[in-house]
Amino acid sequence: MALTGIEIYKYLPKTNCKKCGFPTCLAFAMKVAQKTVNITICTDLSAESRAALEAAGRPPIQLVTIGGDSKKIEVGNETVMFRHEKTFFHPTGFVYRLKDTTPVDSILQEVQAIAEYKVERVGRFLAMDGFAIENASNDAATFAKTVEAVKSKTDLPLILISKDPAAMEAALAKATPGKPLIYAANKDNWEKMADLAVKNKCPIAVTSSDGLSELATLAEQINKKGIEEIVLDPGARDFGTSLTTLTQIRRLALKKNFRPLGYPIITFPGEGAASVDLEAMLAGQQVAKYAGIVVLDHFSPAMVYPLLTMRLNIYTDPQKPIQVTPGIIQIGTPKPTSPVCVTTNFSLTYFAIAGELEAAGWASWLVVCDTEGLSVLTSWAAGKFDAEKIAKTIKNFKVADNVNHRNVVIPGHVAVLRGELEEELPDWKIMVGPREAVDVGGFLKQNWKN
């Protein structure tokens, strides 16, 4: 069980020296108990106290890193059951499975297509995170050859799938350095697989379909060999079993501080779904509850894009809205006669209006006001998007220097600001635009005169 703040306080020097950055030892102890700081920050701890308290400072779910420094998947280190309680930190990694029974040329074509797939969403680029290579041939040489070929084509992180330690050893020789994930140790091969993980300094997955008790036992045995980076596969494949099992593991790790199950989880939705559509649905469920890595057996932009968007939404800090940089943004190639439109720096709001202007063919000057990441109505209600703010933004970014007119379009939802804005910008004509971004093209076509 995790120690309480008072229990941790008993081990501290009680000098209130403030070296840790907190005013008192008790305040520091409370933060350690909440797992927001590490006990090692206290430099005056005795060796005995440090050893006793290290467990209290460790995250309830171990952080696991797969891949090298340039391209890596980081999963784990989560502290809450539900996103709204605080936030989720490390997004689920999406990995595509390749089998070494497929011709190498075909594999390399798939690797190139998937590695090059990238789509922009609210200013962020979404993409697949890595590849899983399965030893479906049961031949060590074929497995190693496939791994070598994939490794030559991409620097994305790899997961090596084989139950045979000899085949795994051959593949690791071609995959390292790069810190691939070894999948997987089971009750029959765990000692040899663990030795490979230690030798190659790689994370390792543990799998068991015989219940969480055996899974926890295997994880404990591997951890005793000095391996900290472990990934769990509880063998849950269908919708119901996956939901209940993954939730149970998360609850045991966070609520009960049960260390043997305090690791990220890997899932294989393609093995529990009868169609591509069901695989996508199951993958979505597992992103929400509570997979760290999802291995997909099918890939298409139509399937992956909704999953990537869903992941972005779930792993966005609910207390910190996604923002864009305030300023004057050029949509297309605007001219001095082009429209001037105003919006907020909430990403969804910005990209909605920017996308509609571009789609409608209106090259424009888009003035983005700093509303601390709030949308139009929310920021207006909070007093962060008013006439003074809009006028100040237009003046500070010297919008008038870019155009030969003095017309500006404000969002229809804040039409009430028109009179005040006319006072703030007496030389400008204030035009009230549509309430919805989708209507901006039609509004400009009807009302804007170049």
N, C-alpha and C positions, 0 to 999 in steps of 0.2 A: 504493500500500500504506500502511496505517496505521503510524505511527511507534511504536516501542517506548518504554517508560519511560526507558531510558537515552538514546535518541536525543533525546527531548524534554528531558531533563535538561541536555543540552549547550547548549540555547538559553536556559536559565533563568539568572538572575543569581547563583545559588549563594550567597546571603547568609543563607539560613535565617531570614528575618525573621519568619516566622509570620503575616504579614498575610493570607495566603490561608486560614488556619485549620488548616494542617498543620504538623507540627513541623519538617520539613525540605523543601528544594526537591525532593529525590529522592522523598519520599513524595507530594508534590503531582504530580510527573511521572508516577508510577505510576497515580494516579487519573485523570489526563488520558488516559493510554494506554488505560485501561479504559472511557473515555467516561462516567465517572460525574460528572465536573466539567468546566467549561469553562475553557479556557486564559486567557480574559479576566479571571479572578479575580486573576491575578497583575498587580499594578499597576506593577511595576518592569520589565516587559518593554520592550525597545527596539522601535521600529516595525518593524525588519527581522525580529526574532525573532517578533513577534506575527504578521506576515504569513505567515511560514514555518510557524507552528504552528496557525493557525486551522483548517486542514483536519483536524488531529488531534483537535480538540475537537468537531467537528461530528458529530451522530449519523449512524450508517451509513444510516439511512432517514429522509429528511426529514419533519419534522412539517408536515402540511397542514391548514389550517382552512377549512371551508366554512360560510357563514352568518354571522349577526351575533353580537353579544355575548350576547344573551339565549338564543338557540337556535343551537347550532352543532354541527358534526361535526368532531372532531379525530381524525386518523388518522396513522399513521407513528410515527417516533421509537422504534421497537422495537430491541432490542439483542441478543436471543437467538433461536435457532432453536426451542427447546423451552421450554414454560412452566415446567417444573420446574427449569430452570437458574437462573432468577431470577424473572421474571414477565413477562406481556404488559401493556402500559400503556394503549393506546388501543383500546377495543372497536370491532369492525367496525360500520360504519354501515349500517343497513337502510333502503333507499330504495325507494319504490314508483313505477313508471313510468306516466305518463299520456301519451296521444297527442292531439295537437291536432286530429285527425280526429273525435274524440268530441265530441258536443254539449256546450257549456259547462255547461249545467245538470246534466248527468250527471257531468261532471268535478267540479263543486263538491260534489255529493252524496258522491262518493268521497272527496274531500279532507276533508270534514267527518267522515265516518265513521272514516277512518284517523287523522286528527289527534286525534280524541277517544278512540281506543282506548288503554287503559291497564290494566295488570294488576299486582297486587302480588305479589311473590315475595321471601320472607325479608326483609321490611322494605324492599324496594326496588321502585320503580315501573318497569315495563318498557313500552316503547312504540316505535313506529316513529320514525325519525330525520329523514326528509325525503322530498322528491318529486323525481322526474326527469321533465322535460317534453320530449317528443320532437316534432320538427318533421316528423311523418309526412305532413303535407299538402304539404310542400315550398313553402309559401307564407309569406313573411316576415310579412305582416300578420296572418294567422291565428295564426301562432306567437306573435307579440307580444301579441295579444289574449288568447290562452290563458294566457300567463305572467302578464299583468296580472290576470286573473281569479283565478288560483290565489294570487297574491301578496296579493290583497285578502282572501283567506279564511284564510290561515295565515301564521305567521311561522317555520315550519320551513324549514331550509335547502333550496336548490333546486340541481338539476343541469340545465343546458340542453343538449339533445342536437340538434345539427345540424351538417352538413358544410359548409353554406353560410355564409360569413362575413357576408354581407349580412343573412341571416335572424338570425344570432347577434347582430349589432349591434343590430337592431331589438328583439330579446328582452331584451338587456342593458339597454336604455333603460328597460324596464319592471321589471327585476328588481333593479336597484341603486338605493340601497345595499342591502347584504345579502350581498355576496360570494358569488355563485353559482359553481359549478364549470362551466367551459366544456368541453363534450365535443363534438367532440374535434379535435385537430390531427393531420393525417396528412401524408404526403409531398407531397400536392398543395396543401394550404391552410395549412400550418403558419405561414408568415410572417404572413399576414393574421390568423390566429387568435391568434398570439402578440402582435401589435400590439394586438388587442382586450383581451387579458389585461393587458398593460402599462397601457393607457389606463384600464381599469376596476378595476385592482388586484384581479384575480380569479385564483384558481388555475386551472390548465388541465390537461386530460387529453390524453395522447398515445397514439395507437393505431397498431398495425401488425400485420398477419397474416403478414408476410414474414420473421419470425424476430427474435430478440432483438438481433441486430446492428443492424438498421435501427431498431428501437425505441430502442436506446441512442443511435444517431446523432441521431434526432429530438429526444430529450430533451436531448442536449448542445447542439444548435443553439438550442433554446428557452431553455435555461439561459443561454446566452451573451447573450441579449437582456435579461438581468437578472431573469428569472423563477425564483424558488426553489421555489415551491409547484407541483409537478408531480405528476400521478397517471398511472400506467401502465395501459394495456389491451393485453396481448400478443395479444389475439384468441383466446385459449384458451376453448373453449366446452363441450366434452364432459368427461366425468369423468376419463378418463385423461390427456388433454392438459392439462387444467386443473391436475391434481395435479402433474404433472411440471414444467410451465412455471412455475407460481407458486412451487414449491419451489426451482427453479433460480434464479429471480430473487432470492428471499430469501437463498439461499446465496451468490450472487455479491455481494450487497450487504453481508452480514454477515461472511462468511469471507474474501472476496477484497477487500473494501472497494472494490468497483467502483462508483464514484460515478454514472455515467450510468444505472444501474438502482437507485440508492438512493432509491427513492420508493415510496409506497403504491400498491396495485393495486386496480383496479375490475373487477368481474365482472358478468356477465349470465346467471345460471343458467337463466332462462327460454328463452334462445336455444339452450341445449344439452340441453334435456330435452323428452321427448315427452309429458309429462303434468305435472299440478300436483304429484303426489306425487314425481316424479323431480326437479322443480324444487326442492322443499323439501330433498330429499336432497343434491342438488348444492350448494345454498346452504350446507347444514350442513358439507359437506366443505370448501367455500371459506372458511368462517369459521375452521375449524381449520387450513387450509393454503392461503394466507396472505392472504386478501383484506382490504383496508382498507375497501372499500365494496362492498356487494352490492345490485344493483338487481333488485328482484322485479317480475314481471309479473302476479302473482296475489296476492290478499290475502284471508285469512279468519283469524279467531282460532285455529281448529284448526290452521292451517298455521304461523302466525307465533309463537304462544306457545311451542312446542317450540324454535324457532330462537332466540328471545329468552332462554329459559332456558339453552340450550346456550351461548350467548354469555356469559351471566353466569357460568357455571361456568368457562369457559375463561379469562376475563379477571379472575377473582378471584385475588388474590395468594395463592399456595399457602403462603406463609410467614406470612400474616396472616388467620386465620379470620374469617369474617363474624360480627360480634357484635351483640347487642342490649344496651341499657342495663340494668344490674342494678337491681332494685327490686321493688316489689309492683305487679303489673299486674292491672287489672280485666278479666276476661273476661265480656262481657255486662254485666249490672247486678247485681253480687253483693249479697247481704244479709248481715247479721251471722251468719246461720245457714249461709251458703254454704261449700263446701269450701275448704280451703287446701292447695294443691299446690306442690311444690318442683321446680325444674328448674335447668339451667345456662344461661349466656348465649350458648351456641353457637346461631347463628340457626336452623339446620335443626332442632335439638332443640327450641328454644323454639316455633317456628311449628308443628312437628308436634303438640306437646301442646296448644298454644293452639287450633289448628284443630280438634283432636278434641274438646276441651271445648266449643267453640262449636257444632260440628256435632251433638254429643249433647244440646245444650240445657242444659248445666250452667254456669250463671253461677258464677264462681269467683274466688278470690283466688290469683293465680299468683306465687309467690315466686321471683324470678330471681337466682341467685347468680353472683357474678363469678368465673368459672373461666378467664378470659383467652381466651374463645372456644372452649373445648374441650367436647366432648360428655360425656355422663354417665360412661361407662366410662373414657374417656381421661383426663378430669380426675380421676376417683377414683384411677386408677393413678398419675397424676402428683402426687398429694397436694394437689390444688387443689380437691377437692370432698369434704370430710370432715365429720364431725359438728360440729367447731368452726366451720367456715365456714358451714354451714347455720344453726346456732344464732345465730351472730353476725349473719347476714343477717336472720333473723327478728326479732331484738332491735333492730338498727339501724333497720330500716324500720317498727318499731312495729306489727307484724302484729296483735298482741293487741288493739290499740285499735280494730281494724276488725271484730272478730268477738266473739260471746258464748259461744264454745266454745274448747277447747284441743286440737283434733284437727288433725294435719297429715299429708299423704300424701307419702311420698318415693318416688322411682323404684324399681321392683322390682330393677333391676340392681345397686343398692347396698343391698340388704336387710341386708348385713353391718353397716351403720352404725347399725342400729336401737338396739342396746344402748348404744353410746356416745352417741347422740343423746338417749336417755332420761336419761342422766346430765347432759348439757349443758342439757336443757330438762325439768327434773323435773316441771313443772306441765302438760306437754303429753303427749297420747297420740300415739305415733308409729305410723302406719299404713303398711304396706308395700304400695305400689300395684303395678300390672301392670308387666311388663318392657317391653311395647310400648305406644306412645301410643294406637294404634288400639283398645286394650282398656279405656281409661280410663272410657268411658261406661258400659260394663257393670259395671265394678268399683264405680263410685260408686252405681249403681242398686242393687247388691246390698248394699253395705257402709255407705253414708252415710245417716245418719238426721238429717233437718232438725229 
